[in-house]
Amino acid sequence: AQSVTQLGSHVSVSEGALVLLRCNYSSSVPPYLFWYVQYPNQGLQLLLKYTSAATLVKGINGFEAEFKKSETSFHLTKPSAHMSDAAEYFCAGGAGNTPLVFGKGTRLSVIA
Amino acid sequence: DAGVIQSPRHEVTEMGQEVTLRCKPISGHNSLFWYRQTMMRGLELLIYFNNNVPIDDSGMPEDRFSAKMPNASFSTLKIQPSEPRDSAVYFCASRSQGVGEKLFFGSGTQLSVL
């Protein structure tokens, strides 16, 4: 069965600093992995998606994530944080045509 | 496309009242999902449909909750009777049926049961 674990419910970085949000998955089959972002009072929006075509996936707003099978990880990074990146970030995974399983989310704060 | 449309955006009701949440998925999407989001539990899958047929409702918390999808362009989630612990944000999401397809979310309904 698929499960997704996000390490750290809250991450705080300074503006311009590296953003690293951690996600680990467990799956008995090759997974499909996603990162979603949720701004206040909005629904979730897709940041990026991994479907085995390439291990390094680039998404919107300068975010990228690297799939590492040996570590069962799919961490989200951005080289330089911007104030507008402050939001809740969700890692999600699925296998086959099953519903996505979401992590509990990580709230990113960006300090000026 | 207008995206996934949910109504109402906000609902305030009193305990014991019936609540109906509505969702219009993206045209052409044949899978629809209802999620509930709370601080304590995060994002929980309540029920999902493929081609208007309920596939898995094991996430529905109690018999007070019911969901229908009478056609490909409309779904409802009903709570009767509502209780204060049902207060949450309810999201509807849709996607094409296929391996690895991405999920599109509505803006959610903020439900407050007093």
Interface residues (C-beta under 8 A of the other chain):
Chain A: Y32 F34 Y36 N41 Q42 G43 L44 Q45 L46 K49 T51 F90 A92 G94 G96 N97 P99 L100 V101 F102 G103 K104 G105
Chain B: V4 F33 G42 L43 L45 Y48 D56 F91 A93 Q97 G98 V99 G100 K102 L103 F104 F105 G106 S107 G108 Q110
